[in-house]
Amino acid sequence: MRLQTDPLSGNSHKIRMMLVLIGKEYEEVTVDLPAGEHKTPTFLAKHPLGQVPALEDGAEYAYDSQGILVYLNAKYADNAHVPTDPLSQLRVAFWLSFAANEIQHSLSVRCER
């Protein structure tokens, strides 16, 4: 398993935490974002939007941090971290979306004077 990441990516950090939580070993590969490595055809084959994180699991590629969290939970944690009743699933989906928005926008806010 290989995690394509950037050390400053909050979304990548969520995936690293989940991998540790479920005890899954992985190789971390830093993507050179300033050089545009995430927009190369090779990387775009792994993540069509050209963003980190991207997870290579054998022949499968998972992308989007929320999608990767759901994938890892379903495949390796036997859904231990996601409840099965619809209302609880709704709440988990809400918090995943909320966290994604907060991470994306809180870290990318620029101060203009």
C-alpha positions in Angstrom: 0.0 0.0 0.0 1.3 3.4 -1.0 0.0 6.8 0.1 0.7 9.6 -2.3 0.9 12.7 0.0 2.3 16.0 0.9 3.6 16.6 4.5 1.5 19.8 4.8 -1.8 18.3 3.6 -4.4 18.1 6.3 -6.4 15.7 4.2 -3.3 13.4 3.9 -2.9 13.6 7.7 -6.4 12.2 8.2 -5.4 9.2 6.0 -2.2 8.6 7.9 -4.1 8.7 11.2 -6.6 6.2 9.9 -3.9 3.8 8.6 -2.3 3.9 12.1 -5.6 3.4 13.8 -6.4 0.3 11.8 -2.8 -1.0 12.0 -2.2 -1.0 8.3 1.4 -0.7 7.1 2.0 1.6 4.1 4.7 3.4 2.2 4.4 7.2 2.1 5.4 8.9 -1.1 5.8 12.7 -1.1 4.3 14.3 -4.2 6.2 17.4 -5.3 3.3 19.8 -5.5 5.3 23.0 -6.3 6.8 21.2 -9.3 3.4 20.1 -10.5 3.9 16.4 -10.1 0.3 16.0 -9.1 -0.8 17.2 -12.6 1.3 14.7 -14.6 -0.4 12.0 -16.6 1.2 9.4 -14.2 -0.3 11.0 -11.1 -3.6 11.8 -12.8 -4.1 8.1 -13.6 -4.1 7.6 -9.8 -6.3 10.7 -8.9 -8.2 12.2 -11.8 -8.5 15.6 -10.0 -4.7 15.8 -9.5 -4.8 16.2 -5.7 -3.3 14.6 -2.6 -3.9 12.2 -1.0 -4.1 9.2 -3.4 -3.9 5.7 -2.1 -2.6 2.8 -4.1 -3.8 -0.6 -2.7 -2.6 -3.3 -5.0 -4.2 -2.7 -8.3 -6.8 -0.4 -6.8 -6.5 3.4 -6.5 -8.5 5.3 -4.0 -8.7 9.1 -3.9 -10.4 11.9 -2.1 -9.7 11.8 1.6 -13.3 11.1 2.6 -13.5 8.4 0.1 -10.3 6.9 1.2 -11.4 6.9 4.8 -14.6 5.1 3.9 -12.7 2.6 1.7 -10.1 1.8 4.5 -12.9 1.4 7.1 -14.9 -0.9 4.9 -12.0 -3.0 3.6 -9.7 -3.3 6.6 -11.6 -2.3 9.7 -14.8 -4.3 9.0 -16.8 -1.1 9.3 -15.7 -0.8 13.0 -15.6 3.0 12.8 -18.9 3.6 10.9 -22.2 2.7 12.4 -24.8 0.8 10.4 -28.0 2.6 11.2 -29.0 5.3 8.7 -29.2 8.2 11.1 -25.8 7.5 12.5 -24.4 7.1 9.0 -25.8 10.5 8.2 -24.0 12.0 11.1 -20.7 10.4 10.1 -21.2 11.7 6.5 -21.9 15.2 7.9 -18.8 15.3 10.0 -16.6 14.0 7.2 -17.9 16.8 5.0 -17.7 19.4 7.7 -14.1 18.3 8.5 -13.1 18.4 4.8 -14.5 21.9 4.5 -12.8 23.2 7.6 -9.5 21.7 6.8 -9.6 23.0 3.2 -10.6 26.5 4.0 -8.9 27.0 7.3 -5.5 26.2 5.9 -5.9 28.0 2.7 -7.1 31.3 4.0 -4.9 34.2 3.0 -4.6 37.4 4.9 -4.9 40.4 2.6 -4.1 43.9 3.7 
